[in-house]
Structure formats: C-alpha cells, structure tokens
Amino acid sequence: MNVEIKEKQSYTISVYTENNIGLLNRISAIFQRRHINIESLNTSVSEIDGVSRFTIVVFIPEEQMKKIIGQIEKQVEVIKAYYHTDEETIYQESCLFKIKSDLLFEDRQIQNIIKDSNARIITVNRDFFVLEKSGRRNEIELLYRELSAFGILQFTRSGRIAVTKERMEISKMLAAFNY
C-alpha cells in the first residue's frame, strides 16, 4: 500500500481585492469550512490606488493551498490571489509591550534586554513605558519570554506583513483594467 504523506508548510497568501464590506468574513469562511487555522491576518491598502491587500499566513500542504487560492479567487471582489513560501518572501511582524516604568530605571537587566533585542522605547511616563519590536516571530517570542519575568502589563502583536522577493505582475495586470 503506497500512502503519500502530504507535507505541511507555511504559506503567505496575498489577496488583492476591492474594498467591500463582508469580504473578510467570506474569505475566512473558506478556511473555516476546511478546518484550517489562520496563523496570521493583516489587511491594508496596497501599492495600487483603490485596491486592498490581505496578507494571510497558513500552515497546510501545497495541494490544499492551490485549492484554497481557487476558492478565494471565486469571490467577486477578489482581483487576484497569490501564495508564496517563506523562502520567497521578506516578512516581518511588529509588537508592543507595556511595562511598569520603575523597572526601566531600577533594573539594569531590562535595559540590556531592550538593547540586545533591538527593541525601541516609544513612550515613557511615570507609570509605564512602551516598547516596540519588529522582526520575525521567533525574535518577538524570545523578547516576550525575557520580558515576562518582569511582568508585562499589556502585549499585542501584528499579523505578518510581507513582500515577495520576485517581482509581482499585479500592477501591470491592473493597469489594463484602469485601476
């Protein structure tokens, strides 16, 4: 009996869309129906005026990824969808940490952690300070573990933002449609 093992891997999906209400629900339903967890989701304007971009990260086999792209592109407002491996993209995440201010002034160790992690202090007042860190998920998780020992008052992390290493032809394609 020959059983083929479908290897899962991380994919970054870029979906170029018109900016319409309800599209996010319909796209997330495509993943939900297939019991696929969305690891990360970000929406923003794109490099094309009037066109939005969804950046979605999932961990699935490529065969399933191809089917998902087909389902996403069936949505009326979707102009084009692409998927890429981590090796084909340049990507980052950002996060914010809120920590008690007295630690910043009284504990040299926390100052060293901030410096060594290339985090940036973006605000300080007498009650708390806020750190910003951009980088790969593992860098952010390491900083989170190190700062947890000091007590994190609040934490938030963005979804992945990514650009491809190779040129995407979406701009040329949309120029034909006068976008």
VMD Tcl script that draws the C-alpha trace (Angstrom):
set ca {
  {0.00 0.00 0.00}
  {1.51 3.30 -1.14}
  {0.43 6.13 1.16}
  {1.50 9.62 0.12}
  {2.34 11.92 3.01}
  {1.19 15.48 2.42}
  {3.82 17.74 3.92}
  {2.51 20.89 5.58}
  {4.43 24.13 5.31}
  {3.95 27.80 5.93}
  {2.46 29.87 3.09}
  {1.92 33.60 2.83}
  {-1.14 34.43 0.76}
  {-1.53 37.86 -0.85}
  {-5.07 38.68 -1.90}
  {-5.69 41.84 -3.94}
  {-9.30 42.98 -3.62}
  {-11.80 45.72 -3.98}
  {-12.54 47.15 -0.53}
  {-16.03 45.79 0.16}
  {-17.93 45.03 3.36}
  {-18.25 41.33 4.19}
  {-15.35 40.07 2.09}
  {-13.20 39.29 5.13}
  {-15.98 37.08 6.50}
  {-16.32 35.20 3.22}
  {-12.57 34.66 2.88}
  {-12.19 33.47 6.48}
  {-15.16 31.10 5.92}
  {-13.18 29.41 3.14}
  {-10.57 28.42 5.74}
  {-13.13 27.64 8.44}
  {-15.05 25.18 6.24}
  {-11.81 23.25 5.68}
  {-10.78 23.40 9.36}
  {-7.66 25.41 8.52}
  {-6.31 27.72 11.18}
  {-5.26 31.18 10.01}
  {-1.92 31.79 11.75}
  {-1.81 35.49 10.87}
  {-4.03 38.00 9.06}
  {-3.35 41.57 8.01}
  {-5.31 43.89 5.76}
  {-4.12 47.17 4.31}
  {-4.08 49.35 1.26}
  {-1.83 48.02 -1.50}
  {0.62 49.59 -3.89}
  {-2.30 50.10 -6.29}
  {-4.68 53.01 -5.68}
  {-8.15 51.78 -4.72}
  {-7.03 48.16 -4.19}
  {-6.74 46.49 -0.77}
  {-4.38 43.67 0.15}
  {-4.95 40.83 2.58}
  {-1.85 39.03 3.84}
  {-2.76 35.65 5.32}
  {-0.44 33.02 6.78}
  {-1.47 29.35 6.94}
  {0.30 26.04 7.56}
  {-1.02 23.45 5.08}
  {0.10 21.12 2.24}
  {0.64 22.80 -1.16}
  {-2.08 20.74 -2.82}
  {-4.62 22.17 -0.37}
  {-3.11 25.66 -0.80}
  {-3.83 25.56 -4.55}
  {-7.47 24.67 -3.89}
  {-7.79 27.50 -1.35}
  {-6.41 30.04 -3.85}
  {-9.01 28.86 -6.38}
  {-11.80 29.33 -3.83}
  {-10.56 32.78 -2.83}
  {-10.39 33.91 -6.47}
  {-14.05 32.91 -6.97}
  {-15.08 35.79 -4.69}
  {-16.41 38.59 -6.90}
  {-14.36 41.35 -5.24}
  {-11.07 39.43 -5.42}
  {-8.87 40.69 -8.22}
  {-6.02 38.18 -7.81}
  {-4.62 35.87 -5.13}
  {-1.07 34.54 -4.84}
  {0.70 32.21 -2.44}
  {4.38 32.08 -1.55}
  {6.66 30.07 0.72}
  {8.63 31.79 3.49}
  {11.77 31.50 1.35}
  {10.07 33.50 -1.44}
  {9.12 36.44 0.80}
  {10.60 39.10 3.02}
  {8.39 39.39 6.07}
  {8.11 40.97 9.50}
  {5.75 41.29 12.42}
  {5.53 44.14 14.93}
  {4.57 44.15 18.56}
  {4.10 46.47 21.51}
  {4.90 45.74 25.17}
  {3.61 47.88 28.05}
  {5.72 47.51 31.21}
  {5.89 49.30 34.60}
  {8.21 52.32 34.39}
  {10.06 51.75 37.65}
  {11.65 48.63 36.10}
  {13.23 50.69 33.34}
  {15.07 52.89 35.81}
  {15.79 50.36 38.56}
  {16.76 47.18 36.71}
  {19.86 47.16 34.51}
  {18.92 43.72 33.16}
  {15.79 45.02 31.45}
  {17.82 47.80 29.82}
  {20.21 45.17 28.44}
  {17.32 43.05 27.13}
  {15.92 46.09 25.31}
  {19.30 46.93 23.82}
  {20.18 43.35 22.81}
  {16.80 42.76 21.16}
  {16.91 45.97 19.11}
  {13.56 46.96 20.61}
  {12.69 50.64 20.71}
  {11.19 52.62 23.59}
  {8.36 54.66 22.09}
  {6.90 56.29 25.19}
  {7.74 56.65 28.87}
  {5.71 58.13 31.70}
  {5.86 57.66 35.45}
  {3.54 54.62 35.43}
  {4.65 52.65 32.37}
  {6.81 52.55 29.26}
  {6.03 51.05 25.86}
  {8.46 49.05 23.74}
  {8.11 48.40 20.02}
  {9.81 45.46 18.33}
  {9.70 44.49 14.67}
  {11.14 41.25 13.39}
  {10.49 37.58 12.81}
  {8.03 35.77 15.05}
  {10.79 33.86 16.87}
  {12.56 37.15 17.77}
  {9.32 38.55 19.19}
  {8.61 35.35 21.12}
  {12.12 35.42 22.62}
  {11.68 39.03 23.76}
  {8.26 38.13 25.19}
  {9.80 35.28 27.25}
  {12.59 37.55 28.52}
  {10.23 40.38 29.50}
  {7.66 38.04 31.08}
  {9.93 37.67 34.10}
  {9.45 41.41 34.77}
  {5.68 41.42 34.30}
  {4.10 42.59 31.07}
  {1.10 44.87 31.61}
  {-0.09 44.61 28.00}
  {1.10 42.92 24.82}
  {-0.09 42.94 21.23}
  {1.41 41.62 18.00}
  {0.50 42.40 14.41}
  {-0.11 39.94 11.65}
  {2.63 39.27 9.16}
  {3.40 41.88 6.58}
  {5.30 40.61 3.55}
  {6.61 41.43 0.12}
  {7.84 38.91 -2.43}
  {11.46 38.63 -3.45}
  {10.42 38.27 -7.09}
  {8.51 40.98 -8.94}
  {4.73 40.54 -8.95}
  {2.89 41.42 -12.14}
  {-0.28 42.61 -10.38}
  {0.35 46.29 -11.14}
  {0.79 45.64 -14.86}
  {-2.29 43.42 -14.91}
  {-4.43 46.04 -13.15}
  {-3.23 48.82 -15.44}
  {-5.07 47.03 -18.25}
  {-8.28 47.37 -16.22}
  {-7.63 51.06 -15.40}
  {-7.28 50.51 -11.63}
}
mol new
graphics top color blue
foreach p $ca { graphics top sphere $p radius 0.5 }
foreach p [lrange $ca 0 end-1] q [lrange $ca 1 end] { graphics top cylinder $p $q radius 0.2 }
display resetview
